């Protein structure tokens, strides 16, 4: 859902730009083959989903998780993140458990 009025993408871009100045919205939101996620950063591919009609967020494994994971280049070191926003404006980041623990281990080094 790449769209100039997507408040979740804009929020993610603003926050990620503070950490990574190379962060940018994708060209075509993955639909054109130029980029594979809604946001692209030095270390991350970020797919965002606004679900403004739902209080509870359901993740579609095939359409959301596997679609991004199966699209990333084999030789990349980038990790995948999935961002969700519900009808209350609550924002969540989903990442795989192995990625989470790898990040915690790096922080402890």
Secondary structure as GFF3:
##gff-version 3
##sequence-region A 1 109
A	DSSP	alpha_helix	7	19	.	.	.	ID=ss1
A	DSSP	beta_strand	24	25	.	.	.	ID=ss2
A	DSSP	beta_strand	39	40	.	.	.	ID=ss3
A	DSSP	beta_strand	44	51	.	.	.	ID=ss4
A	DSSP	pi_helix	61	66	.	.	.	ID=ss5
A	DSSP	alpha_helix	67	69	.	.	.	ID=ss6
A	DSSP	beta_strand	79	86	.	.	.	ID=ss7
A	DSSP	beta_strand	91	94	.	.	.	ID=ss8
A	DSSP	alpha_helix	97	108	.	.	.	ID=ss9
###
